[in-house]
Amino acid sequence: MSTRDPEMSTDPEMGTAEDEPANLTLRPPRAREGLTSLIRVRAGGVRLIRSRKGRIWMILAIAGPGVVAANAGNDAAGIATYASAGSQFVYRTLFFMVLVTFALVLVQEMAVRLGTHTGKGLAALIREQFSLRLTGVALVCVLLANTGLVVSEFAGIGAAFELLGVSRYVIIPISAVAIWALVLFGSYRYAERIFLLLSLAFLAYPIAAVLGHPNWAKVGTDLVIPNFLYTKGFLLLGVALIGTTVSPYMQLYAAAGVVDKGADKADYPRARIDAISGALFACVVSITIIIATGAAIGGKGPLTSAKEAAEALRPVAGPAAEVLFALGLIGASALAGAVVPLSSAYAISEAVGVERSVSRRFTEARLFLGLFTVQVIVGAALALTPINLITLLIGTQVLQGIVTPVILAYILILTNRRSVLGSAANGPTFRVAATLCVVAISAMSVLLLGFTVLGFFGIG
């Protein structure tokens, strides 16, 4: 049972005006400075607004779980992967990232469509429609993989602040308490606004790309014309780019987020814009990270962390580029440090069928908020130890390789079923496009899983 924000809920006593179509829903006006007229929502789309402040509020009203989920994918491990792409292959992976962007848009859109039209998160729908045993295995893998990712996010926060002269032993506990308190003591609406503010930190990367003085003609060419290298290293990096851009926790959070926000069928057009714009923004950020590192340190070779990328930029692009990378890493890691444990808490709670909402008190959602709390504590505590993050991320990649094909297959099957979505189910063209994307991503995930396992035993 989700909790609707009173500001966004439909007032049942407000009837439909005789001169308005039946599908027009009037929602109570918000007492915000700058709104000059009553907000009307027609089929989920905002129709406003005469003032500049009003237009800003409209943008913030549209931005939501889709933007948050997609940007959470640009976490510490993701930044390291994109930076390594630029450092190894300069701009050669840019066309590949265009294809990945298309895939992420399709997957994110399907996730929010399921949430808005059914009022249920992915795990709840999977529990109802598929084998409980297979669902259990997938969700256990999600929980373990996400816990490993949380460790890397707190390690990313510590590494970024160390670049700015702050000890990780001071900032990681502070960050953990701040993230925990935001979720435990805030409402979903408040938490989402903080998440959106953290997403603004990603604007540091386009600025860093400009500071690197890239060859824009070459960038433009590699964006529209494939320039692949048919080598094992390029293939592995391409697989890693897909794995870090289209992660299962993003779809779990996107669907659960629109439900927790109280969105319904009427809100779908707005949620769709949110999902698509979020995916596009996140991938533009990813591409600018590749451009920035490609211009500054292209040809240097693979990188193992986002911190290493920031330090490598300093002697080439100047201290400003290093600071921008650090600020972006702080925002990215803090955002993912909240979203990743929330996604697994949503998933497990949905599968069990208990209350799950950021707007609930601990006594009302013990399992949901308890799982979130445990993951934050474990993640922050392990990030303070001399744990080998590379080994941890390898293990996380193995689990992600197992669960990604399963979750994406579930999403595709659910959105194809008219018994689930009715007329909102995938049409023929969308079904073909989505199937091709899911099959390709799943194949790449299995390939990454195979290479990771072989590499762990020193083979290949």
Residue pairs with C-beta under 8 A, 6 or more apart in sequence:
1 355
1 357
2 119
2 259
2 260
2 261
2 262
2 356
2 357
3 188
3 260
3 262
3 357
3 359
3 360
4 261
4 262
5 187
5 188
5 189
5 261
5 262
5 359
7 28
7 30
7 189
8 27
8 189
8 261
8 262
9 27
9 262
10 25
10 27
10 266
11 26
11 27
11 28
14 26
14 27
14 28
16 22
16 24
16 25
16 26
17 24
17 26
21 42
23 42
23 43
23 266
24 40
24 41
24 42
25 41
25 42
25 266
26 38
26 40
26 41
27 39
27 40
27 41
29 35
29 38
29 39
30 39
32 53
32 57
33 53
34 51
34 52
34 53
34 54
34 56
34 57
35 48
35 49
35 51
35 53
35 54
35 57
36 49
36 50
36 51
36 54
37 48
37 49
37 50
37 54
39 46
39 47
39 48
39 49
40 47
40 48
41 47
41 266
41 267
41 270
43 266
43 268
43 269
44 265
44 266
44 267
44 268
44 269
44 270
44 271
45 269
45 270
46 58
46 61
46 62
46 270
48 54
48 55
48 58
49 55
49 57
49 58
60 193
60 196
61 270
62 270
62 273
62 274
62 277
63 196
63 274
63 277
63 278
64 192
64 196
64 257
64 258
64 261
64 263
64 271
64 274
65 112
65 115
65 192
65 253
65 254
65 256
65 257
65 258
65 261
65 271
65 274
65 275
66 108
66 112
66 254
66 257
66 258
66 271
66 274
66 275
66 276
66 277
66 278
66 279
67 196
67 199
67 274
67 277
67 278
67 281
68 192
68 195
68 196
68 199
68 253
68 257
68 278
68 335
68 339
69 108
69 111
69 250
69 251
69 253
69 254
69 257
69 278
69 339
69 343
70 104
70 108
70 250
70 254
70 275
70 278
70 279
70 281
70 282
70 283
71 199
71 202
71 278
71 281
71 282
71 285
71 332
71 335
72 249
72 250
72 253
72 335
72 336
72 339
72 340
73 104
73 244
73 245
73 246
73 247
73 250
73 282
73 336
74 82
74 202
74 282
74 285
74 286
74 289
74 332
74 336
75 149
75 152
75 153
75 156
75 244
75 332
75 333
75 335
75 336
75 340
76 152
76 153
76 155
76 156
76 159
76 305
76 306
76 329
76 332
76 333
76 336
77 149
77 152
77 156
77 244
77 393
77 396
78 244
78 245
78 286
78 332
79 156
79 289
79 306
79 309
79 325
79 328
79 329
79 332
80 303
80 304
80 305
80 306
80 308
80 309
81 237
81 240
81 241
81 244
82 241
82 244
82 286
82 289
82 290
82 293
83 289
83 290
83 292
83 293
83 303
83 306
83 308
83 309
84 237
84 293
84 302
84 303
84 304
84 309
85 93
85 237
85 241
85 290
85 293
85 294
86 93
86 289
86 290
86 291
86 292
86 293
86 294
86 295
86 297
86 298
87 293
87 294
87 297
87 298
87 299
87 300
87 301
87 302
87 303
87 309
87 312
88 233
88 237
88 299
88 300
88 301
88 302
89 229
89 234
89 237
89 294
89 298
90 294
90 295
90 298
90 299
91 214
91 215
91 218
91 219
91 222
91 227
91 290
91 291
91 294
91 298
92 222
92 227
92 228
92 229
92 234
93 234
93 237
93 238
93 241
93 290
94 219
94 222
94 223
94 287
94 290
94 291
95 222
95 223
95 224
95 225
95 226
95 227
95 228
96 226
96 228
96 238
96 241
97 241
97 245
97 283
97 286
97 287
97 290
98 223
98 224
100 241
100 242
100 245
100 246
100 283
101 279
101 280
101 283
102 437
103 242
103 246
103 437
103 440
103 441
104 245
104 246
104 279
104 282
104 283
105 275
105 276
105 279
105 280
106 430
106 433
106 434
106 437
107 246
107 251
107 408
107 411
107 434
107 437
107 438
107 441
108 250
108 251
108 254
108 275
108 276
108 278
108 279
109 272
109 275
109 276
109 279
110 251
110 411
110 412
110 415
110 426
110 434
111 122
111 250
111 251
111 252
111 254
111 255
111 275
111 411
112 254
112 255
112 258
112 268
112 271
112 272
112 274
112 275
113 268
113 271
113 272
113 415
113 421
113 424
114 120
114 122
114 125
114 255
114 411
114 414
114 415
114 420
114 421
115 121
115 122
115 254
115 255
115 256
115 257
115 258
115 259
115 263
115 271
116 258
116 263
116 264
116 265
116 267
116 268
116 271
117 265
117 268
117 421
117 422
117 424
118 125
118 420
118 421
119 259
119 264
120 128
120 255
120 259
120 350
121 252
121 255
121 256
121 259
121 346
121 347
121 350
121 356
122 251
122 252
122 255
122 256
122 347
122 350
122 407
122 410
122 411
122 414
123 135
123 139
123 252
123 256
123 346
123 347
123 348
123 349
123 350
123 351
124 350
124 351
124 353
125 410
125 414
125 420
126 135
126 138
126 351
126 410
126 414
127 135
127 350
127 351
127 353
129 410
129 413
129 414
129 417
129 420
130 410
134 406
135 351
136 351
138 403
138 406
138 407
138 410
139 344
139 347
139 348
139 351
141 399
141 402
141 403
142 248
142 249
142 252
142 343
142 344
142 347
142 399
142 403
142 407
143 344
143 347
143 348
143 371
144 399
145 248
145 249
145 396
145 399
145 400
145 403
146 249
146 340
146 341
146 343
146 344
146 375
147 341
147 344
147 375
147 378
147 379
148 392
148 393
148 395
148 396
148 399
149 249
149 336
149 340
149 396
150 337
150 340
150 341
150 375
150 376
150 378
150 379
151 378
151 379
151 382
151 383
151 387
151 389
151 392
152 383
152 389
152 392
152 393
152 396
153 333
153 334
153 336
153 337
153 340
153 379
154 172
154 175
154 176
154 333
154 337
154 379
154 380
154 382
154 383
155 168
155 383
155 389
156 306
156 307
156 329
156 332
156 333
157 168
157 171
157 172
157 175
157 329
157 330
157 333
157 334
157 337
157 383
158 168
158 169
158 171
158 172
158 383
158 384
159 168
159 305
159 306
159 307
159 329
160 306
160 307
160 310
160 326
160 327
160 329
160 330
160 333
161 167
161 168
161 171
161 326
161 330
162 168
162 307
163 307
163 310
163 311
163 322
163 323
163 325
163 326
164 323
164 326
168 383
168 384
169 384
172 380
172 383
172 384
173 380
173 384
175 334
175 337
175 380
176 337
176 376
176 377
176 379
176 380
179 334
179 337
179 338
179 376
180 372
180 373
180 376
182 190
182 191
182 194
182 338
183 191
183 338
183 342
183 358
183 369
183 372
184 362
184 369
184 372
184 373
186 194
186 358
187 358
187 359
188 257
188 260
188 261
188 357
188 358
188 359
189 261
189 359
191 338
191 358
192 257
192 261
195 335
195 338
195 339
198 331
198 332
198 334
198 335
199 281
199 331
199 335
200 331
201 327
201 328
201 330
201 331
201 332
201 335
202 281
202 282
202 285
202 328
202 331
202 332
204 324
204 325
204 327
204 328
204 331
205 285
205 288
205 289
205 292
205 324
205 325
205 328
206 284
206 285
206 288
207 324
208 288
208 289
208 292
208 313
208 317
208 321
208 324
208 325
208 328
209 288
209 289
209 291
209 292
209 295
211 292
211 317
211 318
211 320
211 321
211 324
212 291
212 292
212 293
212 294
212 295
212 296
212 313
212 316
212 317
212 321
213 295
214 291
214 292
214 294
214 295
215 295
219 291
221 227
223 287
228 234
235 447
236 448
236 451
238 444
239 444
239 445
239 447
239 448
239 451
240 448
242 441
242 444
242 445
242 448
243 397
243 400
243 401
243 404
243 444
243 445
243 448
245 282
245 283
245 286
246 404
246 408
246 441
247 400
247 404
248 400
248 403
248 404
248 407
248 408
249 339
249 340
249 343
249 344
250 343
251 407
251 408
251 411
252 343
252 344
252 346
252 347
252 407
253 339
253 342
253 343
253 346
254 275
256 342
256 343
256 346
256 347
256 350
256 356
258 267
258 271
260 346
260 356
260 357
260 358
260 359
263 270
263 271
265 424
268 424
292 313
292 317
292 321
292 325
293 303
293 309
293 312
293 313
295 317
296 312
296 313
296 316
296 317
296 321
297 309
297 312
297 313
297 316
300 312
303 309
303 312
304 390
305 389
306 325
306 329
307 329
309 325
310 321
310 322
310 325
310 326
310 329
311 322
313 321
313 322
313 325
314 321
314 322
337 376
337 379
340 375
341 371
341 372
341 375
341 376
341 379
342 358
342 372
344 371
344 375
345 356
345 367
345 368
345 369
345 371
345 372
345 375
346 356
346 368
348 367
348 371
349 355
349 356
349 365
349 367
349 368
349 371
350 356
352 367
354 365
354 366
354 367
354 368
355 364
355 365
355 367
355 368
356 365
356 367
356 368
357 365
357 368
360 368
360 369
362 369
362 370
394 452
394 455
394 456
397 448
397 449
397 452
398 449
398 452
398 453
398 456
400 445
401 445
401 446
401 448
401 449
401 452
402 449
404 441
404 442
404 445
405 441
405 442
405 445
405 446
408 438
408 441
408 442
409 438
409 442
411 438
412 426
412 434
412 435
412 438
414 420
414 421
415 421
415 425
415 426
415 434
416 425
416 426
416 431
417 425
418 425
426 434
451 460
454 460
